[in-house]
Amino acid sequence: MAISIQPYRPEHEPAVAEFNRRLQRSSGDPDLVFSKTAIPRWLAPANNNPVWNEFFVALEGSTVRGAYGLKQEMVFVRGKGMYPIACYHHPLSEGIVDRAYASIGVLLARDALARQPLLYALGMGGYERPLPKMLKALGFSLTPIPFYFRVVHPSKFLREMQALRQARWRAVLMNIAAATGTGWLAIKSAQAVAMLRGRPTNFVVEEAAEFSEWTDDLWNQVRDTVSFAAVRDANTLRLLYPPHVTNVRRLRVSRNGAAIGWAIVGERRKDPKFGQMRVGSIVDCWASPENAAPVVQAAAQTLEKDGVDLIVSNQSHQVWCRAFEGAGFLKGPSTFIFAASKKLTELLQPVEQNRPSFHITRADGDGLPANF
């Protein structure tokens, strides 16, 4: 029977529930599920909002064989203006567990491209995963978004960082380094050397209940310093980080009473690769180039006071990369990939010249629900 891809409607919810059960039963992965509800819990379409989610299902008769989400949003492209684009996220296919439906993944991606040619995907777990491989075959350009980390409590990091302890010999060495203090000294020394490139700055950081008009001023002042960024004006930020979302903190950074930038910070949900560590994330940030350093320092200090053991972030803009390095962050291998469709890549030309000033953070793409 032919596959039909349609908007996800409430009458499809029982079939999606059965689709989820099949995926979980066959894969053993409890996280392999699509939205139980047709109306998105995050960024539901309403009142002509500038950013919203919408879902689609692939039907074989009345049986759901696949699904995906589109996050519709506006972006700024320097020298060209504002454009509506979409993030392709959470694609799931019956082909994951049944090779008879292996073609569903490509059908989903092509359907998304037909709905919005200016399409991108973000994250995906690295180049070797099936989704980025498929998108590359469809003509998407792939770029890793640099990953930065700062260890707050080295001994706990050495004992709990399961992603580094999979090899027995490495786990033994990490245990010795934690017990003797040599690991603490090595990590703190490496971070201190990185901080020598930073310069102390004066700033005041306070938590904001919500983003108001002062963020519009920052957006308008700063946007020409980036070649590509999702819109971060007050209206959009209030939708992305509304007051009722309490698992992140909205930080206003100021000097002499005037706002110079902002940051979103929060504690990541538990992840086996981090063991029992509390992991803080600098999720999003915005400031002029000369004020990136104090914003990073303010965000890191806030998370340290919250008691996290490790702080992580993904940043693409060269100015922010330098600011993180100057704040003692080390660069690690990144599995956070930005994939741009052919049409989006054309819009971003000249890509090699513009790529260093793309402003992409962990908050872009499918954003907070996937990571917290």
GIVEN-V873791 format. One record per residue. OMEGA is omega in whole degrees, 0 to 359 (NA if undefined). NEAR is the number of other ideal C-beta (glycine too) atoms within 12 Angstrom. D_FIRST is the distance of its C-alpha to the first C-alpha in whole Angstrom. Layout:
BEGIN
OMEGA_NEAR_D_FIRST ; OMEGA_NEAR_D_FIRST
END
This chain:
BEGIN
182_12_0 ; 178_11_4 ; 177_29_7 ; 179_21_9 ; 187_32_13 ; 171_25_15 ; 179_25_19 ; 181_33_19 ; 182_19_21 ; 180_16_23 ; 178_15_20 ; 188_32_18 ; 177_22_21 ; 179_19_20 ; 176_30_16 ; 177_34_18 ; 178_22_21 ; 175_22_19 ; 179_38_17 ; 180_32_21 ; 179_20_22 ; 180_28_19 ; 181_31_20 ; 181_20_24 ; 184_17_24 ; 184_18_22 ; 186_20_24 ; 182_11_28 ; 182_15_28 ; 181_11_29 ; 183_16_28 ; 183_23_25 ; 172_24_24 ; 182_39_23 ; 179_34_25 ; 184_22_25 ; 180_21_25 ; 178_29_24 ; 182_21_27 ; 175_30_29 ; 181_15_32 ; 178_31_33 ; 175_34_34 ; 178_22_32 ; 179_21_32 ; 168_14_35 ; 179_11_38 ; 178_10_37 ; 182_24_37 ; 178_27_38 ; 181_40_35 ; 177_27_32 ; 170_37_29 ; 186_35_26 ; 180_44_22 ; 179_40_19 ; 176_44_15 ; 186_41_12 ; 167_30_10 ; 192_25_6 ; 177_12_7 ; 182_17_11 ; 178_24_11 ; 179_42_12 ; 180_40_12 ; 180_46_14 ; 174_45_17 ; 177_43_20 ; 171_38_24 ; 172_40_26 ; 181_44_29 ; 184_35_31 ; 176_39_34 ; 176_27_37 ; 176_38_39 ; 175_32_42 ; 186_32_43 ; 179_25_46 ; 183_18_48 ; 175_17_45 ; 184_15_44 ; 179_23_41 ; 171_27_38 ; 176_26_35 ; 180_39_32 ; 173_38_30 ; 177_41_29 ; 185_47_26 ; 179_40_26 ; 175_39_24 ; 177_42_21 ; 184_38_19 ; 173_39_16 ; 178_36_15 ; 177_28_15 ; 184_33_19 ; 182_25_19 ; 185_21_16 ; 178_13_16 ; 181_15_12 ; 183_28_11 ; 182_18_15 ; 184_22_13 ; 182_37_13 ; 179_34_17 ; 179_27_17 ; 179_32_14 ; 182_43_16 ; 180_39_20 ; 177_29_19 ; 179_31_18 ; 178_42_21 ; 179_31_23 ; 180_18_22 ; 179_26_23 ; 180_29_26 ; 176_25_27 ; 190_32_31 ; 174_43_29 ; 172_47_30 ; 186_46_29 ; 180_44_32 ; 169_36_33 ; 172_35_30 ; 176_20_33 ; 186_20_34 ; 188_23_33 ; 179_13_32 ; 184_22_29 ; 184_23_25 ; 179_36_25 ; 177_33_28 ; 180_22_27 ; 181_30_24 ; 177_38_26 ; 179_25_28 ; 178_16_26 ; 175_30_25 ; 177_21_28 ; 172_33_30 ; 186_29_33 ; 181_34_34 ; 176_33_37 ; 176_28_39 ; 186_36_40 ; 181_34_44 ; 180_30_44 ; 179_39_48 ; 174_42_49 ; 182_42_53 ; 179_40_54 ; 180_30_56 ; 187_27_57 ; 183_32_57 ; 179_27_58 ; 177_25_55 ; 182_37_52 ; 182_34_53 ; 189_28_53 ; 186_29_50 ; 188_35_48 ; 180_22_45 ; 179_25_43 ; 187_27_47 ; 184_24_48 ; 174_14_45 ; 185_12_47 ; 183_10_50 ; 180_12_53 ; 178_18_52 ; 178_21_52 ; 180_15_55 ; 180_20_56 ; 177_32_55 ; 179_21_57 ; 180_18_60 ; 179_25_60 ; 184_27_59 ; 184_16_62 ; 183_16_65 ; 180_16_64 ; 178_19_63 ; 178_28_60 ; 182_24_61 ; 182_17_63 ; 182_24_61 ; 181_31_58 ; 179_23_61 ; 180_19_63 ; 180_23_60 ; 179_32_59 ; 177_19_62 ; 178_17_62 ; 183_27_59 ; 178_25_61 ; 180_15_64 ; 179_18_62 ; 179_25_62 ; 178_17_64 ; 179_12_65 ; 178_25_65 ; 179_16_66 ; 174_32_63 ; 178_22_62 ; 178_31_59 ; 180_18_58 ; 180_25_55 ; 179_28_54 ; 176_17_52 ; 178_24_50 ; 180_35_50 ; 192_20_52 ; 180_17_53 ; 178_26_55 ; 174_37_52 ; 179_23_51 ; 180_23_54 ; 179_32_53 ; 183_33_50 ; 180_19_52 ; 192_24_55 ; 194_35_52 ; 180_31_49 ; 175_20_51 ; 177_28_51 ; 179_38_48 ; 182_30_46 ; 178_40_42 ; 168_37_42 ; 182_41_40 ; 179_35_42 ; 174_42_44 ; 187_32_46 ; 182_27_47 ; 180_25_45 ; 181_34_42 ; 178_37_44 ; 176_26_44 ; 182_35_40 ; 184_40_40 ; 183_39_43 ; 183_23_44 ; 183_18_47 ; 176_12_45 ; 187_27_43 ; 180_15_46 ; 171_21_44 ; 178_40_46 ; 179_33_49 ; 185_39_50 ; 174_42_53 ; 181_36_55 ; 185_40_57 ; 174_24_61 ; 182_22_64 ; 176_9_67 ; 182_11_65 ; 179_17_62 ; 177_37_59 ; 179_36_58 ; 177_45_54 ; 177_49_52 ; 172_54_50 ; 179_42_47 ; 178_43_48 ; 177_35_46 ; 181_30_46 ; 175_30_43 ; 182_20_41 ; 181_15_42 ; 182_23_40 ; 183_16_41 ; 178_21_41 ; 180_30_44 ; 181_24_46 ; 180_18_48 ; 167_33_49 ; 186_27_49 ; 176_41_47 ; 180_39_48 ; 167_43_46 ; 193_48_47 ; 185_39_44 ; 182_41_45 ; 181_52_48 ; 177_52_50 ; 173_42_53 ; 183_31_55 ; 183_25_55 ; 181_20_59 ; 178_32_58 ; 183_40_55 ; 179_37_57 ; 178_36_59 ; 178_46_55 ; 179_47_54 ; 180_38_57 ; 181_39_57 ; 181_50_53 ; 179_41_54 ; 179_28_57 ; 181_34_56 ; 177_38_53 ; 178_24_56 ; 177_18_58 ; 175_23_55 ; 179_17_55 ; 180_31_52 ; 184_31_53 ; 177_41_50 ; 182_44_50 ; 175_45_47 ; 171_47_45 ; 184_40_43 ; 180_46_45 ; 186_36_44 ; 184_35_47 ; 179_22_50 ; 179_31_52 ; 176_44_51 ; 179_35_50 ; 180_25_54 ; 178_39_55 ; 178_42_53 ; 179_30_55 ; 178_31_58 ; 176_41_57 ; 177_32_57 ; 176_39_53 ; 181_32_52 ; 179_24_49 ; 178_23_47 ; 184_19_44 ; 172_29_41 ; 183_25_37 ; 191_38_37 ; 174_34_35 ; 180_42_35 ; 182_41_32 ; 178_41_32 ; 179_33_30 ; 182_22_31 ; 178_23_32 ; 178_36_34 ; 177_32_35 ; 180_18_37 ; 184_30_38 ; 178_35_40 ; 355_21_42 ; 189_15_44 ; 183_23_42 ; 178_14_45 ; 185_14_47 ; 187_27_46 ; 182_27_44 ; 179_24_47 ; 165_31_47 ; 175_41_43 ; 180_41_44 ; 180_43_41 ; 180_44_41 ; 182_40_40 ; 181_45_39 ; 182_41_37 ; 183_40_33 ; 166_35_32 ; 193_38_35 ; 186_32_37 ; 181_23_34 ; 191_28_33 ; 185_31_37 ; NA_27_39
END
